[in-house]
Amino acid sequence: MNQRRPVSESLLALFALGVLLFNPPMLLLFGVDATLFGFPALYLYIFASWALLIALVAMIVNRRGRSPGMRPRIGRTRDG
């Protein structure tokens, strides 16, 4: 019963997470005059959230269609 979630469901859940992260109430939490290493907190929050979403999309797309024992076919051609 260890079935993997389809990629489309994972990407849909990730979209919902992105909507929550970039929703105005969340952005208002970081819209203060505080800085970290000279950068405004809002800019750091937006950049970190954006980078997290990109990393999660890459992880989901890269593991698509692979079974645990499957190795990538790098450098192999149809004739070789």
C-alpha positions in Angstrom: 0.0 0.0 0.0 3.0 2.3 -0.5 1.7 4.1 -3.5 3.3 7.4 -4.7 1.2 10.5 -5.2 0.8 11.5 -8.8 2.9 14.4 -9.9 -0.2 16.5 -10.8 -1.5 16.2 -7.2 1.9 17.1 -5.8 2.2 20.2 -8.0 -1.3 21.2 -7.1 -0.5 21.0 -3.4 2.6 23.1 -4.1 0.6 25.7 -5.9 -1.7 25.9 -2.9 1.4 26.4 -0.7 2.6 29.2 -3.0 -0.8 30.9 -2.8 -0.6 30.8 1.0 3.0 32.0 1.1 2.3 35.0 -1.1 -1.1 35.9 0.3 -1.4 39.5 1.6 -1.9 38.5 5.2 1.4 36.6 5.2 3.2 39.4 3.4 2.0 41.9 5.9 3.6 39.8 8.7 7.0 40.6 7.1 6.2 44.2 6.0 7.8 45.7 9.0 10.9 48.0 9.1 13.1 45.2 10.4 16.3 44.3 8.5 18.6 41.3 8.5 22.1 41.9 7.2 20.9 45.2 5.8 18.1 43.7 3.7 14.4 44.4 4.5 12.6 41.4 6.0 9.9 41.4 3.3 12.5 41.0 0.5 14.2 38.2 2.3 10.8 36.4 2.9 9.8 36.7 -0.7 13.1 35.5 -2.0 13.3 32.6 0.5 9.7 31.5 -0.3 10.3 31.7 -4.0 13.5 29.7 -3.8 11.8 27.1 -1.6 9.0 26.7 -4.2 11.5 26.3 -7.0 13.4 23.7 -5.1 10.3 21.7 -4.3 9.1 21.8 -7.9 12.5 20.5 -9.0 12.4 17.7 -6.5 8.9 16.7 -7.6 9.6 16.8 -11.3 12.9 14.9 -10.9 11.5 12.0 -9.1 8.6 11.7 -11.5 8.3 8.2 -13.1 11.2 6.7 -11.3 11.0 3.5 -9.3 13.3 3.0 -6.4 15.7 0.6 -8.3 15.7 2.5 -11.6 18.9 4.2 -12.7 19.1 7.2 -15.0 20.0 6.5 -18.6 22.9 9.0 -19.1 25.0 8.7 -22.2 23.1 5.8 -23.7 21.7 5.9 -27.2 19.1 3.9 -28.9 21.7 2.2 -31.1 24.3 1.6 -28.4 
